[in-house]
Amino acid sequence: MTDIIIDLVTWGGYFGIFLLMVAENVFPPFPSEVIMGLGGIAVARGQMGIVPLVVAGTAGTVVGNYVWYAIGWRFGYQRLRPFVDRYGRWLTLDWEHVLQLERFFQRHGQWVVFVFRFMPAFRTMVSLPAGMARMPQGRFLLWTAAGAAIWNTGLAYAGYYLGSNFRELDAFIGPAAVALIVAIAIGYVWRLLRWKPRG
């Protein structure tokens, strides 16, 4: 997978970085850690500049997340009600939980969007409920861009300083992401066993 990313970055330069980051956020085939890290290696070799690299990566991140935000906006929360009524037991939520989530996003959605940009398993998924909660578009774009810029800058500099050893970081991030997913799955099973509908 890393070799494919290298080929795309070599072929497309900053535009390749942009396309890869869009793809990573729409249907994650490539981890952003590897994309931006390899971009950082290119900076160390004098093939790219750090500022345009981060700008291209952040623009791709924002566009990719906006796709899910737009889907959520178009779908809306109300269309979820029949699904929640039918499968709420397995989702461990009832309609009041959905309304609480909507209110929470309307009040504090910008912080959720910003903080989740640093969480590998959730940084794309958070865009869907943000759109469904009708989070103001400008606020969503601003906080997505802010979180993505910080994250992408960190990854680019990691690639810059680690150089060819960045592949070792990729080997660490993969298992860490799997461990996080396993922890979430265990938490879900625990909640499922203990959950009782209101009323």
Helices and strands as residue ranges (DSSP letters): H 2-26, H 32-44, H 50-75, G 78-80, H 81-91, H 95-116, H 127-132, H 137-162, G 163-165, H 166-194
